[in-house]
């Protein structure tokens, strides 16, 4: 992610998330203050940047170090993609500020689910036959 002349690179199997900043409302119509919302165990946000993934060791069948690509790093790709909405464990996230904006760095293992696609494609409720 680039802002001005600075670039923020996410390393390893981490994901940069822009947390949602809306106030939560209870079913009766009461608004919850921000400090109550932050105490929840699960939080959501939009995936802004992702790291390359978890590094993998070089293949054992390659015994010839002079070959092209012998030392090329390989990574296990992550399921989260740019633009996804991710739900993750709040306690695993680390808060950072970059160019006066608040972000969360989340380990890929702390992500519970991702929602991908347009908002119209994502249902608000589970189908009744699953419940």
C-alpha positions as CSV (number, residue, x, y, z in Angstrom):
1,X,0.0,0.0,0.0
2,X,1.5,3.3,-1.0
3,X,0.7,6.7,0.5
4,X,2.6,9.7,-0.9
5,X,6.3,8.7,-1.1
6,X,6.0,6.0,1.6
7,X,5.1,2.4,1.0
8,X,3.7,-0.1,3.6
9,X,4.7,-3.7,2.9
10,X,3.0,-6.5,4.8
11,X,5.4,-9.4,5.4
12,X,4.9,-13.1,6.0
13,X,1.4,-14.6,6.6
14,X,-0.1,-11.3,7.8
15,X,-3.0,-9.3,6.5
16,X,-3.6,-5.5,6.8
17,X,-7.2,-4.7,7.7
18,X,-9.0,-1.4,7.7
19,X,-11.4,-1.9,10.7
20,X,-15.0,-0.9,10.4
21,X,-15.7,2.3,12.2
22,X,-19.5,2.3,12.5
23,X,-21.3,2.4,15.8
24,X,-23.2,-0.7,16.8
25,X,-26.9,-0.5,17.6
26,X,-28.7,-3.1,19.7
27,X,-32.0,-4.7,18.7
28,X,-33.9,-2.2,20.8
29,X,-32.2,0.8,19.1
30,X,-29.6,1.8,21.7
31,X,-26.2,2.8,20.3
32,X,-23.2,1.1,21.9
33,X,-20.2,3.3,22.7
34,X,-16.9,2.5,20.9
35,X,-15.2,1.1,24.1
36,X,-17.9,-1.6,24.4
37,X,-17.6,-2.5,20.7
38,X,-13.8,-2.9,21.1
39,X,-14.2,-5.4,23.9
40,X,-15.9,-7.9,21.6
41,X,-13.8,-11.0,20.8
42,X,-14.5,-10.9,17.0
43,X,-14.0,-7.9,14.8
44,X,-14.4,-7.3,11.1
45,X,-12.9,-5.1,8.5
46,X,-11.8,-4.8,4.8
47,X,-8.6,-6.4,3.7
48,X,-6.3,-3.6,2.4
49,X,-3.0,-5.5,1.8
50,X,-1.7,-9.0,2.2
51,X,1.7,-10.5,2.7
52,X,3.3,-13.1,0.4
53,X,2.2,-16.0,2.7
54,X,4.0,-18.6,4.8
55,X,7.5,-19.4,3.6
56,X,8.1,-22.9,2.4
57,X,11.5,-24.7,2.5
58,X,13.2,-25.4,-0.8
59,X,12.1,-28.7,-2.5
60,X,14.2,-31.7,-1.3
61,X,14.5,-33.1,-4.9
62,X,16.6,-30.1,-5.9
63,X,20.2,-31.0,-5.1
64,X,21.9,-28.8,-7.7
65,X,22.4,-25.2,-6.3
66,X,23.7,-23.9,-9.6
67,X,20.3,-24.4,-11.3
68,X,18.2,-21.3,-11.9
69,X,15.6,-20.7,-9.2
70,X,17.3,-22.9,-6.6
71,X,17.2,-20.2,-4.0
72,X,14.0,-18.5,-5.2
73,X,11.7,-18.1,-2.2
74,X,8.4,-20.0,-2.3
75,X,5.3,-19.2,-0.2
76,X,2.1,-21.0,0.7
77,X,-0.6,-18.6,-0.6
78,X,-3.2,-17.2,1.7
79,X,-7.0,-17.5,1.3
80,X,-7.7,-13.8,2.1
81,X,-7.5,-11.5,-0.9
82,X,-7.6,-7.8,-1.4
83,X,-11.1,-6.3,-1.0
84,X,-12.4,-9.2,1.1
85,X,-14.3,-8.5,4.3
86,X,-12.6,-10.5,7.1
87,X,-13.9,-11.5,10.6
88,X,-11.0,-12.2,13.0
89,X,-10.0,-12.6,16.6
90,X,-9.6,-9.1,18.0
91,X,-6.9,-10.1,20.5
92,X,-4.6,-11.4,17.8
93,X,-4.6,-8.1,15.9
94,X,-2.0,-5.4,16.3
95,X,-3.0,-1.8,15.8
96,X,-0.8,0.4,13.8
97,X,-1.1,4.0,12.5
98,X,0.2,4.7,9.0
99,X,0.0,8.2,7.5
100,X,-2.5,9.2,10.3
101,X,-4.9,6.3,9.5
102,X,-5.6,3.4,11.9
103,X,-5.1,-0.2,10.6
104,X,-4.9,-3.6,12.1
105,X,-2.2,-6.2,11.3
106,X,-3.8,-9.7,11.6
107,X,-2.1,-13.0,11.4
108,X,-3.7,-15.2,8.7
109,X,-4.4,-17.9,11.3
110,X,-6.6,-15.5,13.3
111,X,-9.0,-14.9,10.5
112,X,-12.2,-16.9,11.0
113,X,-14.1,-16.2,7.8
114,X,-13.9,-14.0,4.7
115,X,-16.8,-12.5,2.7
116,X,-16.0,-12.1,-0.9
117,X,-18.1,-10.5,-3.7
118,X,-20.6,-7.7,-4.0
119,X,-22.8,-6.7,-1.1
120,X,-25.9,-7.9,-3.0
121,X,-24.4,-11.4,-3.4
122,X,-23.9,-11.9,0.4
123,X,-27.0,-12.9,2.3
124,X,-27.7,-11.4,5.7
125,X,-29.0,-14.6,7.2
126,X,-28.3,-18.3,6.9
127,X,-30.8,-20.4,4.9
128,X,-33.5,-21.9,7.1
129,X,-32.6,-25.5,6.2
130,X,-29.1,-24.9,7.8
131,X,-30.4,-23.5,11.1
